Amino acid sequence: MAREERKGSPVDQLRAIPADLAGVVVLTALAAASTVVPVLSDSVLRALIVLPLVLILPGYAFVAALFPERDEADGAGIDLVERLALSIGLSIALVGFVGLAIGVSPLRLALGPILVGLCGTTIVCVVIAFERRRALPIERRYSLPWRPWIADARAVLFEPEDRTDIVLNVALALALVFALGAIGYGLASPQQGERFTEFYLLTETDDGEYVAEGYPQEFVAGEGQSLVIAIENHEHETVEYTVVVQLERVQDDRSTVTDREELDRFSRTLEDGESERIDHEVAPTTVGEDLRLVYLLYTEEPPEEPTRENAYRDLHVWIEVQEQ
């Protein structure tokens, strides 16, 4: 019988694919497309399309491969409720397994490899499930009773017994649409974490490593020494940063600035999550002890008089500058 079913036109072979397995393939393809097609990847629909790939599709395909038979009295198969319960649990387990496999592989644990792993696992299980079902007699193959479901839903929605049923059906449909919309909005518009920028001062060791220590503290006027500024953007958007380097002379209490010398100024544009180390040379000309070398970070155009009070972030080290 299996050999006879292999014959026929491609259309006939396509119609032979069970509806539930065909639906899994279509939803898996949509989930993959939603991450690369601009129209979908930038819309609210992306979360709704990808969610089934994480919660049910891999597990459903896996269960379909394990149990190709109908639910029968002799216990040869499992019913729909059992299939769905197993599908959800196995989907979560398969997502974890795919993530673990990618983590121990040379690939980077990112959206692309995870998506390929989940889609590949799902499609392989669908192919196995299809072949196992086709090997069984038609009367023993599992199939979703979707035609009776459609008939029952049509009767409930369009053929109610009285007006009360009509009101309840409409209210139920509206509540379902509202719930799905709320879930989709919550998934597609997650709360962003705290916005911040990491800003720190580094030095380079003889081994080429960067450390947050060992800063030069003794300078000779007009002679430069190298320092490294590190900026890391966690603002959830692209930011154009400006760094102003100053040397400040302060009073004994170190709270009042009596003189400022601007040593350098530079700008960098970083995307969200991007970081950059900036090597630069500091060559002060102001001579004295207990001078404050200050780095002021701005996310907008710096004011005419940059100070620690109007900067977004600031760093400083105490240095001494001697005459030549």
N, C-alpha and C positions, 0 to 999 in steps of 0.2 A: 504494500500500500504506500509506503514511504517513497519507493522508487517511482510509482505512478504520479505522485504529487509533484515530483521534481520536474515533470514534463509540463509543457504549456508555455504560453507567452509570458514575457516579463510582467505584464499587467496582472495576469492570473497569479503569478508567484508573489507579486506585491500584495494582492488581496489575501493571500494565504497567511500573511503575517498577522498574528493575534493583535487585537486592538490595544490591549494593555501594553504589550511590548513595543508596538509602533508609537504609542503615546510617550513611553519612556525615552525612545530615541529622539522624538521631536522635541521634547522638553529639554533633553540634554544638549541637543544642537542649539536651541534657543539660549540656554544658559551660557554656552561657549561663545555664541555670537554677541551676547549682551556685553561682554567685556572688551570686544574689539571693534564693534560697530559704533561709530560716534553717536548716532541717533539714540541708541539704547544705553550706551555706557554713561551718558551724561544725563539720563532721565531717571524719574522715580521708578520706572518699570524694572530697572536692573535688579534691585533687591528682591522684588516679587518673583522675577524669573530665576534668579540664582538660588533662592531659598529652597526650592524642592530638590535641587542637586545636592544640597548639604544634608537635608533632613530625611529624604525618603527614596529618591531615585536609585542610588547605588544599592541600598538595602533591598528595595523591591526587586531589582534585577537579580540580585544574589539569591533571594528567596525563590524567585521564579525558576532559577537554574536548579535549586535543590529540590523543589517540589513542583514538578510539571503536571501532576495529576489533579483531578477534581477532588473535592472533599466528599468522601464516600463513607458509608456506614462501617466498612472494614478498617477505617483509619488510614487508608492509603495516602490521603492528602490532608491539607489544612484548610480551614474556612477563611473567609475574607478578613474577619477581625484579627485572627491570628497572623495572617499575612501582613497586615498593616502594622501590628505591634512589633513583629520581628523586623519589618522593613525599617522602622524608625530607629530601633536599637542597633541594627547592623549598619545603617547608614552612618550613625555617629561613630561606630567602631571603625568603619572603613575610612572615614575622614581622618581619624587619628592615625590609622595605619599608613595612609598615603603621606601624611605629614611627617611621620617618623621615617619612612623610607626616603623621602626627599632630604630630611635632615642629615641622614648618614651617608648620603650620596654627594658627589661633587657639585650638584645643583644648589642654587641659592633658594632658601625657603621663602618664596614669593608667590604672588597670585598666579602667574603664568604656569609654573611647574605644578602647583596644586590643582589648578583647573584641568590641565592635561592629564594628570594622574586620576582624578575623579571621573572625568569623561571617558578615559580609556578603560578604567575598571568597569564602569557601567556598561559600556558597549560590549566588552568581552562577555560579561555576564548575560546580556541580552542575547547574544549569538548562541551561547551555550543553552540558555533556556529555550530558544526557538528550536534548536536541533533536538533537544530532549522531548519537547512536546510533539514535534513532527514524527518522532519515532514511536509514539503511542497511537493506539486506535483513536479515532475522532471522538468517540463517546467518552473516553477517559481523560481527554485533554482538559486542562483548566482554562477557563475563559471568564472574563468579567460579564456579569448579567446586565450590560449597560442598556439594552433595549427595554427590559422591564423597568429599570430605574427611570428612564426617560418617560415612559408611559405613566408611571406613578407620579412623577413630578408634574407632568402636564395635567393630570387629573386633580392634583392638590391645588395647583395654581389657577387653572382655568375652568375647572368644573367643581367648584365648592358646593356644598349642600345648602348653605344659607349665607346671608350677608355678613354674619359674624365671622364665618370662616374666611370670607374675602378680606375683611379688615385685618384679621390675624395673619393671613398669608402675606399681605402687603407689608405689614409691620415687620414680620420676620424677614422678608426679603431686604427691606431697607436697613434693618439692624445688621444683617449679614454684610451688605455692601459697606456700611459704615465701619464695621469691625475690620474688614479686609483693608479698607482705605487707611484706617488708623495704624494697623500693623505695617502696611507698606510705607506709610510716611515715617514711622518710627525707625524702620530699617534703612530707608533711603536717606534719612536726615539724622544720623546719630549725633549725639551731643559731642562736640569737639572738646578735647582736653584743654588744659591750661595753656595759654599762649605765653611763650617766653623765648628768650634768646640767651644762649650760653656764650659768655664772653670772658676769656681768661688769658693770662700772660704766661708765656713759656720761654724756655731756653733750650738750645740744642746741645746735647752732650757730644763728646768725642766719638761715641759709637753711632751717632746719627739719630739718637732717640730724643724725643721732646718731653721735657719734664717741667712741672710747675714749681721749680726751685732753682737756687743757684743764680739769682739775678745779679747782674753787675751793680755794684753799689759805689764804686769809686771811678770817677770820670776825670779826664783832662779836657779843659775847655777847648772846643773846636775839633776834638778827636772823637770819632764815632765808635760805638759798640753795638753789636747785633742783638736784637730781641725779636721775639715771635709773638704775634697776636693771633688768637684763635677765636673764630666766630662760628656758631652753629645755630641755624634758624629752626625754631619750633613754633613759628607764628601762624602756621596753617595757611600761609600765603607767601608769595614772592615779595622780598623786602630789599630795598636799596639802603645799605648801611653806609654811614660815614663815621670815620674814626678821626678824632682830633687829639694830637699828642701835645701836651703842655708841660712846662717846668714851672712850678710855683715856689715862690719864697713866702714863708709863713712866719707869723710871730711865735713867741716861745710856747704859747698854749696850743699851737698847731690848728687853730680854728679860724684865724683871720688871714686871708691872703693879701699880701702887700705888693706883690709883683708877679706878672705872668709872662712867660716866653713861649710862643707857639713854635714847636719843633718840626711838626709834620702834620699832614692831613691827607687821607686817602679814602676812596669809596669802593665798595664791593656790592654786587647784586647777587643774592642767594635765593634759590628756590626753597620751598618748605622741606625740611629734613636735610638740606645741603649744608656742608661745613667747609671752611677754608682756613688754612694757616697762612699768615702774611708775615714774611720776613722783612724787616726794615732796620735801618740804622739810626741810632739816637746820637746826636752830636750837640750837646748843650753848650752855650756860650756864657750863661750866667754862672758866676763863681760863688761858692759858699758851702756851708754845711747844712745838714737837715733840710735839703731841698726835696720837694715832692714831685716825682715824675708821674704825671697823670695821663690816663687814657680815657677819653670821653667817647661814648658810643651813641649815635643818633640814628633813628629810623626815618627821619625827615631832614630837610635842609637845616643845618646847625644855625643857631642865632648869631647875631653879630658878635656877641661876647659869650663864647662857650664856657660854661662852668659846670662844676659837679652837681649843682642844684638843678640845672635845666637839662642835664643829660639823661638818656634812657638807661644806660648802664655806665659804670665807671670803675676803673682799676687804678691803683697807685703803688709805687714803691719809693722808699726814702733813699736818696743818694747824696753823694758829696762830689762837688766839682772843683777841681784844683786849677790854678793858673798853669799855663804852659811853662 
